[in-house]
């Protein structure tokens, strides 16, 4: 029997949402209605599911949610005009353009067009720059959710060796900055890293965000390490799995996130939190 704590992302997310619900109720009593606008271009089935779930989260806690659905043939200029319109709309506090977008649209250009104060995904270059520089920003949701799990479970970060596998702008890079900010010593690994297993074995904290099913095996985990699995992939049999071989890793880890039910629910909860933060900042200024 393993003594690893199974980190329950759903329970922590529910707690975050419940706190937000109270906060929103207070805002509403002052005549302030937090509002999120989601733009969905095209008919990617996974994106449609995500957008629907985000809408349900909003409804559950009292955020006004609007989804603008557009065909995959939408011109880039038309999308940029729509973003500009939502930027100017004072009743909208958060704007989210669901990724991925159709190939003819430049994602970076669209992200950069969003007012950074309304960029609840935390992807705008100004928010990313402020995260690195230590300024006020809206933080990328998945990494912020990972840090929330550390705080909730009182897992110490300071002074520990953290190994991050993956260098994406959405998870790998920002989570490395957040760990560094809390005084961890951070090593970032990626597809070109030599001796990956050797490096991962040194990690007191391992954050796997590479998007490769089961690439982190049990023998790569140091005894007592904390393992956070950000990967979520669907196998041919329809089952969801992560980057980590969960059954083998939990025999050595002191705490580990499952897939599903680990980091996933936290990402959505942090999106709601960002929407409330964005609303409060816009109303105050």
N, C-alpha and C positions, 0 to 999 in steps of 0.2 A: 504493500500500500504506500502510495506516495503521500508526502506531507505537504505538497505544493498547494498554496492558496489559489483557487480558481477565481480569477478576477471577473466579477459580474458587471459587465459594461451596461447591461440593460437596467440593472438596479440603480447604478450610479446616474445613468442618463435620466431615469425617472425622478430621482432626487433633484437633479439640476432643473428639470422641467417644472417640478412642483414648486421650487423656489421662484422660478421665473413667473409662474402663474400668479403668485402672490404679488410680485413686483408689478406685473402688468395690470392687475386689479387696482393697485395704488395709483398707477399712471392714469388709468381710465377714470378714476374718481376725480382726477385733476383735469379731465377733458382731453387727455392725450391717448391716441389710439396707435400703438406700434403697427406698422404695415410693411409687408414684404411683397415685392413683385418678382415673379419668376418668369423668365423667357425660355420657351422650349421651341427650338427650331428643328423641324424634321420629325421622323416617327421612330427613332431608336427605341425599341421596347424597354430596355433596361432604364433608359433616361425617363421614359414615361412613368415607370414604376417609382423611381426615386422622387420624381416631381409630385406624384400622388401622395407618397408618404410624407413628404415635407408639408404638403397642404394639410394633411391630417394632424401633424404635430402642431401646426399653427392654430388650427381649430381647437385642439385640446387645451391650449394654454391662453387663448384669447388674442393671438396676433391676427390682424386682417391679412388675408393672403389672396393675391390675384395671380392667375397663371395666364400668360399671353402665349397662345400656341400659334406657330407660324409654319408654313410648308417648307420642306427642305430646299425648295427652289428660291427661297427668299434672297434678295440681293444684299450684299454686305452693306451697301450704303443705307438701305432701308432699315437694317438692323441697327446701324450706328445712329440713325435718326430716332429710332424707337428708344434707344438707351438715353439719348440727349433729352428726349421728352420726359422720361422717368427721372432723370437727374434734376430736371427743373420742377418736377411735381413735389411740392412741399409735404403732401400727405403720404408720400412713399419714403420710408426710411432705409429700406434695404433693397438692393437689386442683385439678382442672381441670374446669370445666363448659364443654363445647364450645358455642361460639356459631356461628350465631344460635340462639336458643331460640324455641319456639312463641310466637305473639303475645300469648297471655293471661298470659305469665309476664314479670314485670318484671326485666329483666337486671341493672339496677343494684342492685336489692334482693338478688338472688342473689349477685352479686359481693361486695357489702358483708357478706354473711353468712359468707363464707369466712374462716377464721382467717388474718390477714395473713401469719403465718409459714409457712402452707401454700399461699399464693396464688402458685403457680408461673407463672401468666400475667402477674403483676405489675400487675394491674388494680385491686386493692383501693385505696380512697381513702387508706389509711394508707401503702401502698407508694408511691403516686403523690406524696403529700405529702412523704414522706421523700426521694424522688428530687429534688424541687424544693429541699427544705431542706438537702440534702446529708447526710441521715442514713442509717442502715442500712436497706436495703430489698431486695426481690426486684424486679429490673428487667424491664420489659416485653420479651418475647423478640425481636421483630423489630428494634426500635431497638438492643437490646444486640448483636444479630447484625451490624447495620450497623457499629457501633463496633469489633467484633471484626475485621471485614474491614479497617478502617483500620489497626488495630494490626498485624495479620498482614502486610499489604503495606507496613508502615512509611510510610503516607501521612500527612504532617504535617497537623495540624488547627489547631494554635495560630496565632493571628494571621491566619487565612485567612477570606475572605468565604464563608459557607455560605448557600445558598438552599435552604430546605425548601418543597416544594410539597405542600400538604395539611396540615390542622390536626386530624386525628382524634386521639382519646384513645389509640388503639392504636399509632399510628406518628408522625404529624406533631408533636404536642406533646412526647412524651417524647424523640424523637430530637433535637429542638431544644434541650431541656434538657441532654442528654448532650453535644452539640456545644459548647454554651455552657460546660459544666463543663470541657471541654478547651481553653477559651480561643479558640474560633472567634467571629467576629462573625456573628450569625445573623439572617437575614430570613425570616419565614414568609409564604408566599403561599397564596392559596386562591381559591375560585370568585368572590369579589367583588373580587379584586385587579385594579387598573387597571395597564396597561402591563406585563403579566406578562413578555412576551418581553424587554423592556428590563431588568427586574430580574434575570431568570435569567442574562442575558448578563454580569452582574457577578460571578457566582458562581465562585469557585475550586473550590468543592464544590457539587454540585447533588444533592439527595436528592428524587426524585420519588415521591410517595406520594398521588396524587390519585385513582387508579382510573379514569383516562380513557385508553383506548388511543391511543398515539402522540401525545399532546398536546404533548410536548416535542420540537420539531423540531430538526434539525441546526443551523439558523441561530440557535437560541437558546443554543447552547453556546459559551462562551468558549474560545479556543485554549488547550489544556493543562489544562482543567478535569477534575476527577474526578467521574464521573457514577454515582450509585447509583440503580438503578431498582427500587423496591419494589412497583410495580404488577404484578399477575398477573391477566389476564383471558383468557377463552376466546373466540376469534373464532368466527363462524358456521361456518368451515371446520374447526373443532376445534383449530386451532393456538393455543398460548399466546402472549400478547404482553404487553408492559409499557406504562408511561406514556411511554416514550422511543422515538423512532424510532432504533433501535439502529444500523442501517447508516449513517445520516447522521451520528449523534452520534459514532460511533467514529472518524470521520475527523478530528475536532477534539479529542476527549478525550485525556488522558494515560493514564487508566484508566477502565474502565467495566464494570458488571455486566451479564451477559446475562439474558434471561428465556426459558426456565427456566434454573436452574443458578447463579443469582447469590445473591440474598438468601434465597430460599425454603428451601434446606437449612439455612441458618444459624438460621432461626427455630426449627426443630425441635431443632437441636443446643443452642440456648440454653435450651430447655424442659428438656432433660436436665440441663444445667448447673445450672439453678435448683433442680431436684429434689434434686441432690446437695448444693448449698449449704443448702437448707432442712433436709435430713436432718442435716447436720453441726451447724447452729445449734441444732436441737431436741435433739440428743443432748448437746451441750455444756452446754445450760442446764438 
